[in-house]
């Protein structure tokens, strides 16, 4: 049958994510020496790596022992699984409106066009096409996210203690444990974001064409996981500017000079071209959604969380100040564990440790790294709070807090390390 414009669009998504995924894997393989050198430079031996694996096992055991695999987001969970099957059979991850068991006659682009379906398709092809495989694939992504929190915190802080405690907080965060099974787009974006940030940090430390290619492919792959992922196209370059030199001003000046010199480097231009080709379909889709997308806000009401018993407000736009004002109190209350009675849980101890981490980083030599984490956390806090469905009390959308879990856990890791440092200075001895 002739392809519809939507059908062609879906093939472009497939091409883009395949370039990104295999490019990222190839880049990681080619960059393995640089990654090994970097990790080794932080005095990470086999015992410390074993400790990081044991923390990962804490997450795995807690998830298996406590959490029952359950579909929590109707109907998105099923739609993503159906899209994965369409991707396998047809090369198109689209939402099928009319078709057969192995083909789709009429379909359309879903609001998260391919990322979650792609990782589910990998699970289905490797094991079996079943709901159990879908849950297992998401669980595996959650485990990778926990371990990548360790790796990001390690490269960011250059301290094993910060990294291991960041990983521990992440492993026991209720938002991680509860949302590790459902097939929503939030866990894939979280995992891909941690991988992309880690690859960007490796590039900052090593700064060569191989690590640059790997970082760009990781960033491209990330943007396909969820439409919100395009925000990282701004966030990660900002993190690079903040962290890549001894000051932000020097970073801006030096990187401007580098770009001028790189413009004559054929390898740089080829890598940039591959990145643009890979990311083009998703950026085009996101731009179209930004200007013309509906996001289902028509007729939706947003609860006024700052004014008790106040009537909900009718959403007039997907993202605006009215939504922000309605959602801000609930999204702040989440971090104070204000909604544990309805199973929206963020242990206040973890938040308190993050606050201690902020104070410690501000007082110590980590101010620019604190600024980087603040940009990472703040970008998504502002985005979701201004989104009509981004409040933790809106349906089951506290899952959006997954995007904030990693930077909060890393702040908590710095908090525990800061407490240890203060104790060491007052009591003597060492915790190394």
Secondary structure, 3 states (H helix, E strand, C coil): CCCCHHHHHHHHHHHHHHHHHHHHHHHHHHCHHHHHHHHHCCCCCHHHHHHHHHHHHHHHHHHHHHCCCCCCCCCHHHHHHHHHHHHHHHCCCCEEEEECCCCEEEEECCCCCCHHHHHHHHHHHHCCCCHHHHHHHHHHHHHHHHHHHHHHHHHHHCCHHHHHHHHHHHHHCHHHHHCCCCCCHHHHHHHHHHHHHHHHHHHHHHCCHHHHHHHHHHHHHHHCCCHHHHHHHHHHHHHHHHHCCCCHHHHHHHHHHHHHHHCCCHHHHHHHHHHHHHHHHHHHHHHHHHHHCCCCCCCCEECCCCCCCCCCEECCCCECHHHHHHHHHHHHHHHCCCEHHHCECCCHHHHHHHHHHHHHHHHCCCHHHHHHHHHHHHHHHHHHHHECCCCCCCCCHHHHHHHHHHHHHHHHHHHHHHHHHHHHHHHCCCCC
